[in-house]
Amino acid sequence: MDFKDALKLWRKHLDVSQAWVARKMGTTRGYVGKVERGVNHPKEETRKRIISVFGVQSLTEFMAGPPATAGSSFVSLAAPQEVRVPVYPQNQLSPDWKNLGTPIMDLHVHAPGRDLTAVLVQESAMNPVIPRGSIVMVDRGLATPAEGKISLFWVNGKAMIRRFSYGATAGVAALQALDPSVSPIDVPTGLLVCMGLVWRVVADPNG
């Protein structure tokens, strides 16, 4: 088995995305994809980093494949059944997710393969789907905006949740609210900062 095939098998076995693997490694999703396609051939040090992401102890174990193909026992360290997700107020965020301070609470969710941070919503622009006071799970591994998808954006010095749409003018994105009284915001795509996809809405954080 080639390294690229082993990587793909382990990733599929744990049901994690290329973006998740890339974030754990500190690289890009494109690089992981090229390794899986055999375009890039990682050196020994990089292979060790990849292997560690999956909680595998040695190259021999990794190349043998996951339990479904290797027939050996394996305890997943890379994709636990339940993960702790910190919750931060919307006005406490930063575009690079750094220096956020102390979370107001933690949630525990089953979300294999997702890189989640939870946000306490402090605006009403997305009523009634995402009301003020609700909590949204933001997948930081999916930080590329997509047509019609609701994501968390950094605009004019603050974080806001909006639905992404390509604007009428080339090179300009329209960030749309669900509340019809809130006007869309036009942002040049080159300046647009997407912080992640809104994966799930928790109307009652204790529910």
N, C-alpha and C positions, 0 to 999 in steps of 0.2 A: 504494500500500500504506500502511495506517495504521501508526503506531508500535507499537500493541498487536500487530498481526499480525506485524510484523517481529521483535518481541521473542520471540514464540512460535516463529517459524521458526528463529531463531538458537538458542534454547534446545533445541528438538527436534533441530536439526542436530548440536549438540555432546553431546546426550544427557545434559543436566544438569537437575536439579530446580529448582523455584521456590525451595526452601529454600537450595540452593547459591548461586543468584543473589543471594538476600536477604543471605546471610552475607557474600558478597564486597562487597556494597554497604553493609553495616552497617544493614540495615533488617529488616523482617519478611517472612515468606513470604506473609502475607495481603496486604501492600502490593503485592508483585509480582503476585499473582493478580488483584488489582483493576486493575492496569495492563493486564494481558493481556485482561481482560474489558471494558476501556474505561470502567470506573467511575472510576478515577483517571487524570488527565491530567498527567503529570510536566512540570515546568518545564524550561527549557533546561539549567540546572545539573544537575538530576537525570538528565536524558537523557544528559548527558555521562558521568555516573557509570555508568549502565547500559551504555552503549556500551563503556566502557573494560573492563568485566568480560569482554567477549567478544574483547578484543584488536583491536577495529576502530578505525580511525584517524579516521573522519569520519562525520557523520550521513548523508551521501549514500551511503557504502558500506553503512552499517547498513540504510538503508531499501531498498537494492537487494536485500537478502536474502543468505543464505549461498550458497556455490557451486552447490548443487543448483538454486537458483532464479535466481541472478545470472549463472552461467556464468563466474565469475572465479576466479582462484587465491586461496587463503586458507591461511595457516598458523595453526593454532589455538594461541593463547597461553593461553586460558582453561581448556582441558581437555587437558593434555599426556598422552601415552600412558602415561607412568610418573611417579609422584610419590614424593617422599621423605616417609616417615612416621616421626616420632620415636617412640621407645619409652620410656615412663616407668613406674617401679614403681608398683603400686597404692597403696602408702602414701605416695607423693609427690604425689598428686593434690590438687586443690582444686576446689570446686564450680563455680567460674567459669573453670576451666582456666588460671588466671593464676599466675605465679611458681612454675612447676613445676621450676625448676632445670635442670640439664644432663641430657639424655636419656642412657640407658645405651647406646643403639645406634640406628641408623636402618635402616628397611626400605624397599625400593623396590617398589611395587606398581602394577599397572594398575587404576585405579579412577576412571574419568571421572565427574565430577559428584558425587563424595563428598568430604566434609570429614573426613578421618580423623586420629585420633591412636591410637597403639598403646599397650596397657597390659600390663605383665608381671603376671600373676595371682599373688597372694600369699595366697589363701584356697582352701579345699577344698569350699566349700558347693555348687559346681556340678559336682562329680565325678559321673560320669566324663566328661561331655561337655566340660567346661572344667576340666581338672586344674590343680592348683597348678604353677607354672613355665611354663605355656603363655602365649602372647601372643594377645590379642584386639584386633581392629581395631574401634574405636568410631567410628561415624559421628555426629559432633557436629551435623550438619545435621538429624538425625532425633531430636530431643530431646523428643518427645511420646510418652509411654508408650502402648502398645497391648496389648490383651488377648492373653495367651499369648506375647508377645515378650520375649526376654531383652535387658536393657539394663543400663547402668551407672548406679547411683543414688548420691546422697549422703545418707546416713542416720546420724544420731547422731554427726556429726563425722568420718565416714570414707566412703570410696568402697567400694561393694560391687556385685557382679554378681548380679542376681536376675531371675526371670521375673515379669512384672507380671500381676496379676489383680485384678479388682474384688472387693472383700471382701463379706462377707455383710451388713455394715452400710453404709448409704448414706453416701457421702462418705469412705469409708475404703478404701485400696488394700491388697492383700496382696502382699508381695514374697516369692516362694517360691524356696527352694533346690531343687536337683535331688537332693542328698544327703538321703535320708529322715530322717536323724538330726538335721538342722538344722531348727529350727522356723521357720515363716513369720513375717514381721515385718509388723505392721499399722501403716500410716502414713496420717494424714489427707491426702486428696488435695490439699488446699490448702497443705500443707507439703512435699509430695513434690518433690524436685529430681531430674529425669532429666537425666543428663549426655550421653546419646546411646545409640543402638541398637548392640548388639553385632552387627557385620556379618559378621565372619569370625573363625574361631579358627585360630591357627597353633600346632600342637602342638610343632613343631620350628622355632624361629626361623631356623635355618640351612638348612632344607629348602626 
